[in-house]
Amino acid sequence: MSQTVSRADFDQVMVPNYAPADYIPVKGSGSRVWDQTGREYVDFAGGIAVNALGHAHPALVKALTEQAQKVWHVSNSLTNEPALRLARKLVDATFADRVFFCNSGAEANEAAFKLARKWAIDQHGSEKYEIISTTNSFHGRTFFTVTVGGQPKYSDGFGPRPTGVKHIAYNDLAALKAAISDKTAAVVIEPVQGEGGVLPASVEYLKGVRELCDQHKALLVFDEVQTGVGRSGSLYAYMEYGVTPDILTSAKSLGGGFPIGAMLTTEAIAKHFGVGTHGSTYGGNPLACAVAEAVLDVVNTPETLAGIKAKHARFADHLNRIANATGAFAEVRGMGLLLGAVLADAYKGRAKDFMTAAAKEGLMVLQAGPDVVRFAPSLVIPDADIDEGMARFERAVRAVVAG
């Protein structure tokens, strides 16, 4: 029998590592969400860049319900049809030859970092194990991935960290030249830093990183957990840059809201993960893979990808207009439907205030650190919802400015 619950129950029964908003969404359709009271919100948050096709997209509902009537789970001593179909489509659409499935972006990155070290040690000896990452990067919440991530607020307080990880400035090729050596196993880069402030890398930087990795026989790992599966306007952001990694991680939009992660790599690198070296009980789950296949079928089309770039322009136009009218934002940046409005100096540190004000106007947005308001809506959000959401956002911005 169902039990009535409210936001107050969170503080009674949940571990207090989150501070959720004071409303509970109970229903979604497209880019609109309704809470327990029936209040409607326009969704510009997308579950943090997860709900690639919005809420209750017919293709995803169909894929999930059809697979649910077949098989939900098998152990990894077996394979399954949805996993094989999804892997084939990912391989056919990208640089990769091989795919490893897991359940989240953190798990995909954990697998990538382990594989990079295994490859390096197998190929070049036990001294080649260092990983170079960038400050303000984010790669997940496992102990290894928070160590590789360049934000101490996520890794401090848990005792000694895994060794062999260096952090350098993002978008700074000179810093990498100074740090990389023959001990470097891999360089890990987000093509667009998401949690770090929606900050895109420059083309010259990523091309230079690729060249330095080649010179030092190190692998280039692209964390595309947030930028992947259409978010950038291409299926993966590396395609926008014309720079191909050795390993790529994907999650968030890949499942359209159903938990799934994937690590993509070449055959030569993949062979270093022999039988028993790594695994995941739920990785390659038939339900998750069936939904992800449906997501890929919708997103990886010329029409959808072109639409993402057009919608980026619409968002940016609105945000620049609001910035000019209110003085709240110093810059609008990002790629595709991952955008950040950087707060002007007078409002630094107040991104959460803008997020809270937006919720009061019936709009869901995100922050990327204390100084950036982040937008990661459905990749197929209707123009009318963009316009309505931006009207609500402008009212929220004006309320913060006036207050």
N, C-alpha and C positions, 0 to 999 in steps of 0.2 A: 504494500500500500504506500502511496506517495506521501511525503511529509512536507509540510510547509516550512520553507527556510527563508532567511533574510540575510542582508549584509552583516547584521550583528552576529550571526552564527560564525562568520569567518573568524572573529576575534576570540571565539570560544573553543573552536575545534581544529583550526589550521595552524601549522607552524608559522610564526610571524615573519617569514622572510620576504613577504610581499605586503604592499599597502594598496589594495585595490580601491577603485572608485566606489562611491557610495550607492551605485545602482547596479543591478544585475541584469544583463541582457538575457532574454529568454527566447527570442525569435529573430530570424534574419531572412531577408529576401533581397537578392541583388546587393546593392550598396546601402540598404536601409536596415536598421536594427531597432527592435522594440524591447523595452525593459519590463520589469514586473508590473509597473503601473500602467503600461500601455503607451508610455511616452516614446516617440520616434526620434531616432538619431540618424544622421548621414555618417557613413563610415569611411573616414579618410585614413584610418589606422591599419585596417586589414589584418588585425591580429598580429601586428608587427611584421608586415610584409609576407604574411602567410596565405591569406585568403585571396589567392590569385584571381579567382573567378567570382569573388563575392560570396554571398551566402546562398546555400541551397540551389546551386546551379544545376539545371536539369541533367546535364551530361554526367556530372559527378554523382548525383543522387541515383541515376540509372546504373552507373558502373558499380557503386557500392551495394545497392540492393540486389543486383543480379549476382554479384560475387558472393554476397552473404548467404545466398541460397545454394551455393556450391560448396566451397571449402574456406574456412576462416584462417586456419593456421596449420602448418606442418613444421616439423623440426628441420634443422639445417642438415640433417642426414638425407633429406629429400630436396628436390627442387619443385617449382610449381609454374604453371603456365603464365599467370600475370607477371611474375618476376622476369621470366625469360622474354616476354614480349616487350616489357618496359626497358630492360637492358638493351635489347636489340635496337629499339628506337633511340635510346640515348647514344649508343655507339654510332649509329648511322648519322646522327645529327651533329656529332662533335668530333674532336680530334682523337677521342679515346678508343681503345680496343677492348677494354675490360671495365666492369662495374662491380663495386661492392655495395650492398644495401645494408642500411642500419635504420635507426629510428629518429635521428635528430641531427642538427648541424654540429653539435658538440661531438657526437659519436663519429660523424663523417670526418671531422678534423682530427680527432684522436687517432682514427685509422690512418689518415694521411700522414700524420707526424710519425707514427710507428713505422709505417711503410717506408717513409723517406730515410729514417735511421737504419732500418733493416737493409735497404738497398745500398746505402752508403757503406755500411760496415761490411756487408758481403762483398761489395765491389772493390773497396779501397782500404779496408782495415779498421781496427777498433778505435783509432783516433779520429775518424771522420764521423762525428756525431752531432756537431753543433747546429743549432737552428737559429736563424736570424729572423726576427719579427720587427714590427714597428711600434712606436709609442702610440697610444690611444687606439690600438687595434683591439678587436674583440673576436675570439674564436670559440667561445663556449664556456661552460661552467664545470667541467671535470678538472681535476687538479692539474693535469698536464696542459689542458687547453687554456686555463686561466694563467698558467705560468707563461705560455707562449704569447697570450694576449698581453698587450702593453698598457694595462690599466691596473695599477697596484690596488685600487679600492676593491677589486674583485679577488685578488690573490693574497692580500695581507691577512695575517691572523690565523693561518692554518699550519704554522710551523715551517720547517725547511722545505724549499721547493725543489723540484727536479732540476738538475744542473744542466749546463750546456745550452742555455738560451740567452741570446743577446737581443737588446732592443735599440733601434736606431730611429732617427727622425723619418717620418713619412714624406714621400715626394722629394727626397734628398739623396741624389745619386752619389754625391761625394761622401756622404755618411756611410753608404753601403760599401763603396770602394775601400774605405778605411777599415771596415769591420770584417769583410769577407776574407776567407783564407782557405787553404787546402784542408782545413778541419771542418769547413762548413758542409753539412749534409744537405741543407735546404734553406731557401729563403721563402718566407710565407707572407703573402700580400693580399689585402682586400683591394680589388680594382676601384671600389668606392668604399671608403670607411663609413660604415653605417652607424654603429653605436658611438663612434668617434666624432660624429658631427656631420654626416652626409658629405664627405669630402672626396671628390674624384681624384684619382691619380692622373698625371699628365701622360700623354702618349710617349714623350721622350723618356720619361722616368721608367715606365714599364719596359720599353725597348732596351734601355740601358741595364735594367735589372736582368733581363733575359740574357744579354751579352755577358754580363759578369758571372752569372750562373754557369754559362757554357764554358767560360774561361777557367773556372775553378772546379769544374765537374761537380756542381751542386744542382739539386733539383729545384725547379721553380714551382711552388704550390700557390694556386689561386684559391682563396676562400671566397666562393660565390654563393654562400648560404643565403645572403640577403639580396645579391644582385642577379642571381640566376633565374632561369625559367621565365624569360621575357621581361623581368623587372627593368632592365636597362634599355629596352627597345630592340635588342637582339636576344636570341635564345639565351646566350651567356655573354657577359660583358667582355670577355676576352676577344670575342668576335668584333666588338666595337673598336677595340684597340689594335687589332691585328697582331697580337702577341699571344703565342700559344704556350700554356703551362705544361709541365710534366704530370702534375696531379691537380685535379679540380674537385672541390667539394660543393655539394648542392643539398638543399633541404628547403625549409620554409615553403615557398611557392610551389615546389615540386609536388607536394601532396594536396595543395589547395585547401588545407585545413586538417587533413588526415596526417598523422605523424609518420614521416618517412625522411630518411637521409640517404645520400649516395656519395661515394667516392669514385671518381673516374680517373683512369690512367692508361698508360700504354701497356702493351703485352710484355715488353722487355722489363718494365718496372714491376708489373703485377706478379710476375713469376717468383718474386722474392717473398710473397705471401703464399707459401706452400701450405699443404693440408695441415690444419691444426695451429697455424701461427697466429690467427686472429679469428674472431667470430662474434656472432650476435644471435641470441635466441629468437628475437622477433624480426631480425633483419630479413628483408625480402618477403614480409608478410603478404599473403595473397590479397587481402582487403586493401592494404595500403598501396600495393603495386597496381591493382586494378584502377583505383582512383587516380593515381599519379599518371597512368597511361592516358586516362581521359583528359586530365589537365594538359598533358603534352599535346594531345591531338587538337585541342582548342587553341592553345597558345602558339604552337610552332607552325603558324600559317602566315603568309604575307599580309593578310588582312588584319589579323590581330596585332602583329608586330608593328605595322605601319600606324595602326590606331593608337598604340602606346606612345609613339613619338608625337602624334598630333595632340594627344591628351596632355603630354608633358608641356607642350607650348601653351595650352589653355590654362593649366595650373600656373605656370610661370607668369603668364600675363596677369592673371588675377593677383598673384602674390606681389608682383612688382607694383601693381596699381595700389594695393593696400599699403605697401611699404612707403610709396611716395606720398600717400594721403595721410599716413599716421606717424611716420618717422620711427616706427617700432623696429624695423629690420634694416640691417646694413647691407645684406646680400641675399640673393636667392640662388641656390646651387643644387647640383645633383645630376641625375641621369635618368631618362625614362620616367617611370612612375615611382621613383625614389627621390624625393626633393627635401631640401632643408631651407628654412627661413632663418637666417643667422640674426640674432638679436643685436640691435644697435647698442652702443656703449651704455646708454642710460637704462637699459633693461637687462643687462648682463646678469646671468644667474637666475632669471625668472621664467625659464621655459615652462616650468610646471604651472605657474600662474596662468599662462596663456592656454595650457591644456585644460586646466580646471574651468576657466572662463568659457572655453569652447564647449565643454560638456554642458554647461548651463544653457547654452544656446542650441543644444541638440546636435552637437557635432563631436565625433571621435577623432582626435589627432594624437600624435606621439611627441616625445622629446628625444633628442639625441644628445645627451649630456645637458648641462644646465643652461646652455647658451643657444640652442638650436631647436626650433619646432620642426618636427619631421612629419612627412606625409608619405604613406605607402598604401594607397587605395587599391581596390580591384583593378586589374589590368583591362577590364572591359566595362568600367564604370561609365554610365551614360553621361553625355555632356550636360544634360539637365541636372543631374545629381552633382556634378562638379560645380555648376553655377549656383545651385541652391546651397551647397556646403560652403562655398566661398562667401556667399552673402551672410551666412551664420558666422563664419570665421571673422569677417570684417566687424560684425557687431561685437564679437568677443574681444578682438584687438582694441577696438575703441573703448570698451569697458575697462580694460586693463590700463590703457593710456590715461583715461579720465580719472581712474582711481588712484 
